[in-house]
Amino acid sequence: MLLADLDAPRKQRHTAQRIFDRLVDEHQAMISYSTVRQYVKARKTAIAVEAGHAPVEVFVPQEHAPGAEAEVDFGDVWVDVAGVRTRCYMFAFRLSNSGKSVHRVYPTCAQEAFLEVHIEAFTALGGVPSRHIRYDNLTSAVTKIVYGAGRQRVEKERWVLFKSHYSFDAFYCEPGLKGAHEKGGIEGEVGRFRRNFLTPVPAVEAWRS
């Protein structure tokens, strides 16, 4: 059935439920739906690849030496500031090997906040990663993505000076879904922290100066 689906219209291909129903109705199969579902999940893509109907995608597990790499992400959060519900931004900095992380919430994601939270993270974690820090193509750091030139980016001058002062390199992930795989350790970290530590919505009287 999965082989036949390779030549079927996209919207008229078998679901796991339909395969299960046909196995029971046409072959009197004594089998559970969960078994069929697991088989379909495991074999559907493989069958397409074997038949030459899909590209082969290879994912190489990442290994990170202690203290060598970190990952950074920004995400929005809500805070009640002096009784006013305010959209803010959380900076998450995570060491790739140990998973130790630092989270800071700011009223803005401007470059000043971006640089300041790096300093706070370096201080809290006791040092600067020796190899590089992984980023999306954040506007606080990147002016332009140079397409067709690998990882080349046009960086903002102040950011270049900051990196030089602290002696670390920036690794810019590919745009879109592919980039998410390149810093998978921190993907979802903002949401996890928001659900576990910022629910219910926190209330403060004012921002710390």
C-alpha positions in Angstrom: 0.0 0.0 0.0 2.9 2.4 0.8 4.5 1.5 -2.5 1.3 2.2 -4.4 1.1 5.6 -2.7 4.2 6.7 -4.5 2.3 7.1 -7.7 -1.0 8.2 -6.1 -2.3 11.8 -5.9 -0.9 13.5 -2.8 -4.3 14.0 -1.2 -5.3 10.4 -1.9 -2.6 8.5 -0.1 -3.1 6.0 2.8 -3.1 7.2 6.3 -2.1 4.7 9.0 -5.8 4.4 9.9 -6.7 3.5 6.3 -4.0 0.9 6.1 -5.2 -0.6 9.3 -8.8 -0.7 8.1 -7.8 -2.4 4.8 -5.7 -5.0 6.6 -8.6 -5.9 8.8 -11.3 -5.8 6.0 -9.4 -7.3 3.1 -6.9 -9.6 4.9 -8.6 -10.3 8.2 -5.4 -9.3 9.9 -5.2 -9.8 13.7 -3.2 -6.7 14.5 -3.4 -3.6 16.6 -3.7 -0.1 15.2 -0.6 1.0 17.2 1.5 -1.6 15.5 0.4 -0.4 12.1 1.0 3.2 13.0 4.5 2.5 14.2 5.4 0.6 11.1 4.1 3.3 8.8 6.0 5.9 10.7 9.2 3.9 10.5 8.9 2.8 6.9 7.0 5.4 4.9 10.0 7.7 4.2 12.4 4.8 3.8 10.3 3.2 1.1 10.1 6.6 -0.8 13.9 6.9 -0.5 14.5 3.3 -1.7 12.3 3.9 -4.7 14.1 7.2 -5.6 11.1 9.4 -4.8 12.6 11.3 -1.9 16.1 12.8 -1.2 18.2 11.2 1.5 18.7 13.5 4.4 21.4 12.7 6.8 21.6 14.1 10.4 25.0 13.9 12.1 24.8 13.8 16.0 26.5 16.8 17.4 29.3 16.5 20.1 30.5 19.5 22.1 33.6 19.7 24.2 33.2 21.2 27.7 33.3 25.0 27.6 33.7 25.1 23.8 30.3 26.1 22.5 27.1 27.8 23.5 23.8 28.6 21.8 21.7 31.8 22.0 18.0 32.5 21.4 15.5 35.4 22.0 11.8 35.1 22.5 8.9 37.2 23.7 7.3 37.0 27.1 4.7 39.0 28.9 5.2 40.7 32.3 2.9 42.9 34.3 5.0 46.0 35.0 3.4 48.4 37.5 0.0 46.9 36.7 0.4 47.1 32.9 0.8 43.9 30.8 3.9 44.5 28.8 5.5 42.6 26.0 9.1 41.9 26.9 12.0 39.8 25.5 13.9 36.9 27.1 17.5 36.1 26.2 18.5 32.5 26.7 22.2 31.5 26.7 23.0 27.8 27.0 26.3 25.9 27.2 26.1 23.1 24.6 28.0 20.5 26.6 26.6 20.8 30.1 23.3 22.4 29.4 23.9 25.1 32.0 21.9 28.2 31.0 21.2 31.8 31.8 17.9 33.6 31.2 17.3 37.3 31.4 14.2 39.4 30.6 14.5 42.8 29.0 12.0 45.4 27.9 13.7 45.5 24.5 15.7 43.3 22.2 17.8 46.2 20.9 21.6 45.8 20.5 22.3 47.3 23.9 20.3 44.6 25.7 21.9 41.9 23.4 25.4 42.9 24.4 24.6 43.4 28.1 23.0 39.9 28.5 26.2 38.3 26.9 28.2 40.0 29.7 25.8 38.7 32.3 25.9 35.2 30.9 29.7 35.2 30.8 29.8 36.4 34.4 27.2 33.9 35.7 28.8 31.0 33.9 32.4 31.9 34.7 33.9 32.4 31.3 33.5 32.7 27.5 33.1 29.7 25.2 36.5 28.8 23.6 35.2 27.8 20.2 32.1 29.7 19.1 28.5 30.7 20.0 25.6 29.7 17.7 23.1 32.3 16.7 20.1 32.8 14.4 20.7 35.8 12.1 19.7 38.3 14.7 19.4 41.9 13.6 21.4 43.0 16.7 24.4 41.2 15.1 23.8 40.7 11.4 23.2 43.4 8.8 23.0 41.1 5.8 23.1 37.5 4.9 25.4 37.0 1.9 23.6 34.2 0.0 25.7 31.8 -2.1 28.7 32.5 0.1 28.4 29.8 2.8 28.2 31.3 6.3 29.4 34.7 5.3 27.5 37.6 7.0 27.9 41.3 7.1 28.0 42.1 10.8 27.3 45.3 12.7 30.5 47.1 13.6 29.7 47.3 17.4 29.1 43.6 17.4 32.4 42.9 15.7 34.2 45.0 18.3 32.4 43.2 21.1 33.4 39.8 19.8 37.0 40.9 19.4 37.1 42.2 23.0 35.8 38.9 24.5 37.7 36.7 22.0 34.9 34.5 20.7 33.5 33.6 17.2 29.9 33.6 16.1 28.5 30.7 14.2 25.4 31.8 12.2 22.9 29.0 11.5 21.1 28.6 8.2 17.8 30.5 7.9 14.6 28.5 8.5 14.1 24.9 9.6 17.6 23.8 8.7 19.0 26.3 11.1 16.9 25.0 14.0 18.7 21.7 13.7 22.1 23.4 14.1 21.3 24.7 17.5 18.8 22.1 18.6 19.9 22.3 22.3 18.2 25.7 22.8 15.3 25.3 20.4 12.2 25.4 22.6 14.1 26.6 25.6 12.3 29.9 25.7 9.0 28.2 25.6 10.0 25.7 28.3 11.2 28.4 30.6 8.2 30.5 29.9 5.8 27.7 30.8 7.7 26.6 33.9 8.9 29.8 35.4 6.8 32.7 33.9 3.4 31.1 34.5 1.3 32.8 35.8 2.4 36.1 34.3 5.0 37.6 36.7 4.3 41.1 38.2 7.0 43.7 39.1 6.8 47.2 40.2 9.5 48.5 37.9 12.5 47.4 35.8 15.8 47.1 37.7 18.2 49.8 36.6 
